[in-house]
Amino acid sequence: MPGTRGVYFVANDHVLELATVFLSSFRHNNPDIPLRLIPFDADHHRIAALGERYGFTVWEDRDLLARCDEISLSFHDLPKGHFRKLAAWAGEFDEFLYIDSDTAVLANIDFAFDRLAGYGFLTATSHLPGRAWKDSIEESGKLTPEQYGYRANTGFVASRKGTLTFAGITSALPAAREVAPHMKLGYEQPFLNYLMVTSGHRYTSLQHLRTTTGDRSIPGEVFAWTPGVEAKDGGIVHPADPPTLMVHWTEPVKPTRQAPEDVPLYDLWRYYRDLRAVT
C-alpha cells in the first residue's frame, strides 16, 4: 500500500501577504495534495484562519516545534522559526515536500516524488556559489569538496519521514557547531545543508539532474531577480530556461518590503495575490 504524500510550509502572520501568494498559486496548480502549515512562531492565527479556504491543516505538536527552537539556539542567540522545517521529517507524511512561503508555485509537484526515487534529499537548486558556506570551509577539512559543493537552496526540499531524526540531529550538533565558523549563518540553510550531506543518504537537486542528464523537461526554480525573466498571465516567459516549477522571491527582493516598481516579477506576485483560491 503506497505511503502518504503531502507538503509542508512555514509561515506566520508577519508574512501573511507573501504566504497568500504561495497558497493561491500552489492550490491553483495542486488542488488536491494535502498541505500543512508549520507555524513559524505563536503569531499565526490569521494565517491559520485561511486553512479552510486554501485547504491546509496546522501542525499541532508544540513540543516538537519547541525542540526545533532549541536546536536553533545552538547557532543563534534567539530562536529562529526557520529551523521548524526540521519537524517535517517527523511529520505525518511518508514522503513530503517542504516549500518556502515566499514562492509562487507554477506547476504540479507530483513529478518531484518520482524524481526522489534513489535519493534521501532532493532540492530544487544546488551548487550555488556563495550559498550556505564561507570560503573558509574549503580549507577547514571539515567537509569534502562534494559535500560543501552541494550548497543547496533549502526553500524546496523533497524527502521522506525519518530520513532525518531528532536523535540523529541532536547527535550531529557537536560536530556541526565545530563547523559553524564556516557557515553563513542567517537562517537554517547551512545547518540543513550540513545534515543532508553528512546523513549518509544520497542527495541531489532538480537543477543538478537537469544539468547532468541533459533532460530539459525537468522543471526548475527561478529566482525573481534572474535577468531576462518576464511574467505573463500567471506564468514565466524565459525560452532559454526549462519549465518553471516555482518563482522564489529571496533576499534582497521581497514584494512586501519594497515599492512595486523595485520588485522583479511583481506582476506575477500580484496575479496570484488577487487570484481566488481553487475550491
Secondary structure, DSSP 8 states (H G I E B T S, - for coil): ----EEEEEEE-GGGHHHHHHHHHHHHHH-SSS-EEEEESSS--HHHHTTHHHHT-EE---HHHHHHHHHHHTTT-SS--GGGGGGGGGGSS-SEEEEE-SSEEE-S--HHHHHHTTT-SEEES----TTSSB-TTHHHHSSS-HHHHHH---TTEEEEETTSS-HHHHHHHHHHHHHHGGGB--SSSHHHHHHHHHTSSS-EEEHHHHHHHH--TTS-EEEETT-TT-EEETTEEE-TTS--EEEEE--TT--TTTS-GGGSTTHHHHHHHHHS----
